[in-house]
Every structure is written in structure tokens, then in C-alpha cells.
Amino acid sequence: MTIQLSENYPKLIRDLFLYDVGEEHYPNKKLTYEQIFNQVSYMLLDLGASYDYKAMHEEATELPYKQSLTDADRCYIYGPVGPDDPRCELLNSNYTKFEYKIKMDTCPVIKDFIEQMCKIGQVTYISFKRMLPKHFINPHVDSKCNPFKVYIPLTWPKGNYFKMYKKGCIPFEPHKPFLVNTGNNVHSVINDSNEERYIFSFYADWGSDKWQRIIEESYSKLIY
């Protein structure tokens, strides 16, 4: 799918959306989680339970975001103990303690979600993003420390796109989690709507048996 964007966006982004016609293809066979990590760039993820994403959206609108002039506003709310976001998403023995980075009194539903995810296996670097209308993120690649992260859109107004080079646009919908390989794929994001867009993401301990099972079962549902 090609998308013709307005002059509001840098030429590099306009050309990526207009001329790159690649699409993601899923092998039509059962894969182990290691094979999924090697062969899949993004996929729908079934977390195995329902969560109150509408309430999370209401709480997300009130978070203390760090504002950006053209990018996404961000609020880093949970990760390894320490004052700063270390910007490396590897879960290993260096990080054994985790903490909330903001006061969670006004967002109990978000806090409960984090606690539920940690019961599956440790999660970290949980960040909420608010993207204003006509804002954009230039093509880039994220850290390779842990290339896969989970994205959950709380809203996804028409005109929002998460474009991955040679893999097409991720078919995001509100409240639908996706596993996304942002560490090995160039990607760009735009909000070409007239509404604010809210999404959050996190990294997980993919060595956890429960997370591996979720990934494998989600892939099986995708192809069968």
C-alpha cells in the first residue's frame, strides 16, 4: 500500500510512504518463539485476558508527558531502579530491581496492568506516547539490545500510520497488542489526523516460559 502525504512531512517520510511497497509475509507453518523472532517483523499478540484499555486511555491523557515540537510526547513510567532512562532495553542480571518513575495514585488501572504483565514475566521500559495531529517520527531503528517490544494502541484515529521499511504499515487498532521488531527494522510514524493519538509500549523478559508460550500461541492463531 502506498500513501501520498502532504508537504507537512519531510521528503524522506513522504518518499518512504509513497514508494516503498513491501509487505509483511508470515510463514504458513508452526514456528517456535526463536523462529518467530528471526522471521517475523510484527504480529498480533494475544495476552490471554481482557484489560480495561478505555480506563487506561482516560488515565493516559493525564500523565506528565515530556513534550516534543514535532515528535511524540513521552512519559516513562516503569523501569530499572535509577534516575534516568538508560536507553538500553536488555533485561539481564544488571537490572534486578524495578520501580515506578512517577506517582501512580492517579492511574491505578495502568498500575494494575503492569502488575499483571509482571506475573507473566518481568516487563520494563514502559513508556506512554501521545502524538499530536500532524506530528511525526523520522525513519529510524531502535536499540538492538532487545529488538522486540509490545505496542498497545489506546487510540488509533484514521490517518495514523506506523510504517516499516519493506514490511508495510502495521495494522494497528485500538486495544489490540502487537509484538514489533523495532530493533532490526527501519520504521517511521505519523499522525495525519486531527486528533491526539495515544499508545504505550514495553519490553519483556522473552526468556520467560509464559511469554514464550504467549508468542507461540499468538502466532498459531494468526496462521490457522
C-alpha positions in Angstrom: 0.0 0.0 0.0 1.3 3.4 -0.9 0.3 6.6 0.8 0.7 10.1 -0.6 1.3 12.6 2.3 1.1 16.3 2.3 4.1 18.7 2.3 3.6 18.9 6.0 6.1 16.0 6.4 9.8 15.8 5.5 10.5 14.5 2.0 12.2 11.4 3.5 9.0 10.4 5.1 6.8 11.2 2.1 9.1 9.1 -0.2 9.0 6.1 2.3 5.2 6.1 2.4 4.8 6.7 -1.3 7.4 4.4 -2.9 8.0 1.6 -0.5 5.5 -1.2 -1.5 6.9 -4.0 0.6 4.5 -6.1 2.9 5.0 -8.5 5.8 4.5 -12.2 5.0 4.0 -14.9 7.6 5.3 -18.4 7.1 2.3 -20.7 6.9 3.6 -23.2 9.4 4.1 -23.6 13.2 7.1 -21.7 14.5 9.0 -21.8 17.8 9.4 -18.4 19.5 13.1 -18.4 18.4 11.9 -18.8 14.7 9.3 -16.1 15.2 11.9 -13.7 16.5 14.1 -14.5 13.4 11.4 -14.4 10.8 8.6 -12.1 11.9 8.7 -8.3 12.0 5.4 -7.7 13.6 2.3 -9.7 14.7 -0.9 -9.5 16.7 -0.3 -10.6 20.3 -3.0 -12.3 22.4 -2.2 -11.5 26.0 -4.8 -14.1 27.1 -7.1 -11.8 29.1 -9.1 -8.7 28.7 -8.0 -5.4 30.2 -9.7 -2.1 30.7 -8.0 -0.2 28.0 -10.6 2.5 27.9 -9.9 3.3 31.5 -6.2 3.2 30.8 -6.8 5.7 28.0 -8.5 8.1 30.4 -5.6 7.8 32.8 -3.1 8.2 30.0 -4.5 11.6 28.9 -3.4 13.0 32.4 0.1 11.6 32.5 3.0 14.1 32.8 4.4 13.9 29.3 7.7 15.4 28.1 6.6 17.4 25.1 8.2 17.4 21.7 7.9 20.0 19.0 7.3 17.5 16.1 7.8 14.0 17.6 5.7 12.1 20.2 5.3 13.4 23.7 6.5 10.7 26.1 6.0 9.6 29.7 8.4 6.9 31.0 6.6 5.3 33.9 8.3 2.0 34.9 11.8 0.5 34.6 15.0 -0.4 36.3 15.8 1.5 39.6 17.7 4.7 38.8 17.0 8.3 38.0 17.3 8.1 34.2 16.1 6.0 31.3 19.3 4.1 30.4 18.0 3.7 26.8 19.1 0.1 26.6 16.2 -2.4 26.7 18.1 -5.6 27.6 16.7 -7.5 30.6 19.6 -9.1 32.4 21.3 -9.6 35.7 22.4 -6.0 35.7 18.8 -5.0 36.5 17.2 -6.9 39.3 15.1 -4.1 40.8 12.4 -2.1 39.1 10.4 0.9 40.1 7.7 3.3 39.0 9.1 6.5 37.7 6.0 8.7 38.5 3.4 8.7 41.2 0.8 6.2 40.3 -2.0 7.5 42.6 -4.0 8.8 39.7 -3.5 5.8 37.4 -4.5 2.7 39.3 -5.7 0.8 36.2 -2.3 1.3 34.5 -0.6 0.2 37.6 -2.7 -2.9 37.8 -2.0 -3.7 34.1 1.8 -3.5 34.8 1.5 -5.8 37.8 -0.5 -8.3 35.7 2.2 -8.3 33.0 4.9 -8.8 35.5 3.1 -12.0 36.6 3.7 -13.3 33.1 7.3 -12.4 33.2 9.3 -9.3 34.0 8.5 -6.2 31.9 10.3 -3.0 31.7 10.8 0.4 30.0 7.1 1.0 29.9 6.5 4.3 28.1 3.3 6.1 27.1 3.3 8.2 23.9 1.0 11.0 23.0 1.3 12.1 19.4 -0.4 15.4 18.4 -2.0 15.9 15.0 0.5 16.3 12.1 3.4 15.2 14.3 5.8 12.6 13.0 8.8 10.4 13.9 11.5 10.2 11.3 12.7 6.9 9.9 15.0 5.2 12.5 15.9 1.9 14.1 15.6 1.3 17.9 18.1 -0.3 20.2 19.2 -3.8 19.3 19.6 -4.7 23.0 16.2 -6.2 22.9 14.7 -5.6 19.4 11.2 -6.8 20.2 8.7 -4.7 22.1 5.0 -4.8 22.7 2.8 -1.9 21.5 -0.8 -1.4 22.6 -2.7 1.5 20.9 -5.2 3.1 23.2 -6.5 5.2 20.3 -5.6 5.0 16.6 -7.5 7.7 14.7 -7.8 7.3 10.9 -4.7 8.8 9.4 -2.3 7.3 11.8 0.4 5.1 10.3 3.3 3.0 11.7 5.3 2.3 8.5 8.1 -0.3 8.5 10.5 -0.3 5.6 9.8 -3.2 3.2 7.2 -4.6 5.6 4.2 -2.2 5.1 2.1 -0.5 7.7 1.3 -2.3 10.9 -2.5 -2.7 11.1 -2.9 -1.2 14.5 -6.3 -0.9 16.0 -7.3 0.4 19.5 -6.7 -2.1 22.3 -5.0 -4.6 20.0 -1.5 -5.5 21.2 1.3 -6.1 18.7 4.7 -7.6 19.0 7.0 -5.4 16.9 10.7 -5.8 15.9 11.8 -2.2 16.1 15.5 -3.0 16.6 16.1 -4.6 13.2 13.7 -2.7 11.0 13.6 0.9 9.9 10.3 2.5 10.8 8.5 5.8 10.8 5.3 7.0 12.5 2.9 9.8 11.6 -0.3 11.2 12.9 -2.1 12.6 9.8 -5.4 13.0 11.7 -6.9 15.9 13.6 -6.9 14.0 16.9 -4.3 13.2 19.6 -3.2 9.6 19.4 -2.2 7.5 22.5 -0.2 4.3 22.6 2.2 2.6 25.0 4.9 0.1 24.7 7.1 -2.1 26.9 9.8 -4.7 26.7 9.6 -8.1 28.3 11.8 -10.9 29.5 11.4 -13.1 26.4 13.3 -15.9 28.3 10.2 -16.4 30.4 8.3 -19.6 29.7 4.9 -17.8 29.9 6.0 -15.0 27.4 7.3 -17.6 25.0 4.1 -19.5 25.2 2.0 -16.4 24.5 4.2 -15.6 21.5 3.9 -19.1 20.0 0.1 -19.4 20.7 -0.5 -15.9 19.2 1.4 -16.9 16.0 -0.6 -20.1 15.7 -3.9 -18.1 15.9 -2.5 -15.9 13.2 -1.9 -18.5 10.6 -4.6 -21.1 11.3 
